[in-house]
Amino acid sequence: MLLTLPYKQTDLNTISISDPGKELVIIGNGFDIMHGAHSSYRDFEKTIGRNSDLRFYMEAYLQAGDLWSNLEESLATLNVGAMVDVVDMWLDDFDAYDPDAQAADYYIAVDSAMSPIEVLTEKLPKRFRRWLESLSVDPSRKPFSDLVSPLAAYLNFNYTEFLETVYHIPANRINYIHGCQKKFKRKPYRPDWILG
């Protein structure tokens, strides 16, 4: 399929790196996929049940055209207006607008209306982390073994640590743009040749 795309393609065997210590390698999701990881956002979608409240709220309140093709962009399109309408609906359903309404009616309505926000802010990060932690690859599969060097610097747009686990690249040579699976933060690597 890739061969039919109208882009210039280069055979991996024709790429050479003359001075790995002065190379900046940018890693994206294609790297993980080339290693057999099911790491696309569509793969993440498959881990969320069809009838889960998380899926419902994501699909109802994120205004993206295709939520699962570009999840990061989709998360920036929260439909606040629809959430305000839900608050209004719940206040009406619990008769909180009635002059004789009890304070409890108001608080129950607001609590019910807050459910989407709670699910999106609490369940989504936990589910996403669990999915990331489940990603794995066959460590003997190394399609880039001739191109990856422990001397190079890496900008990694992936959350996975396959550069470390498969190619044994030192963590201090990798800058995880979005963060990584591990629960601790790393100091980003900034080689002298980038700064100078």
C-alpha positions, 0 to 999 in steps of 0.5 A: 500500500505504501508503494502506491502513495505519491510520495518519494520513498527511500529504501532504509538500506540507502540511508547512512548516518555519518556522525551520529553524535550530531544527528537529531532523530524525530520519532513519530507513531510510524516508528511504533507501528513499524515495530508491530505496536497497536498504538494508533488512536483507533487502537485506543478506541477499540479498548473502550466499550461500545456502551461505556460512559467514557465513549458516550461523553467523548463522542457527545461533547468533543466537537471534532470531525473524526474524534479517533483520527486525531484525539489530541486535537479533538480534546481541544474541542470540548463543546462547553455550550452543550454541557451548559445545556445539560446543566440547564436540562438537569436543573429543569428536570429536578424542578430546581427553577421552581420557587419552592425547590429545595437546595437538595434539588439544585445540588442533585441537578448540578451533581448530575450535570457534572458527570461528563466533566468528571468522566472526561477528566478522571476516567479518560487519563486513567484509561489512556495510561492503562492502554499505553502501559499495555503496548508492547513489541517484539524486542527482536524486531529491529527495523531501524537497527542500522539507523538508531545510535546511542550517540544521537539525540531523539525527539520522541512524539510517542508515549512509548519507550521502545527506543530504550527497551528495544534499541537500548538508547539512554533515556537522557538522549531522548526528549519525550515531547508528550511525556512517556509511559513511566510515572516519573519525569525525566530531564530533557536531553539538550546536546551542546550542538543544538544549543550552540 
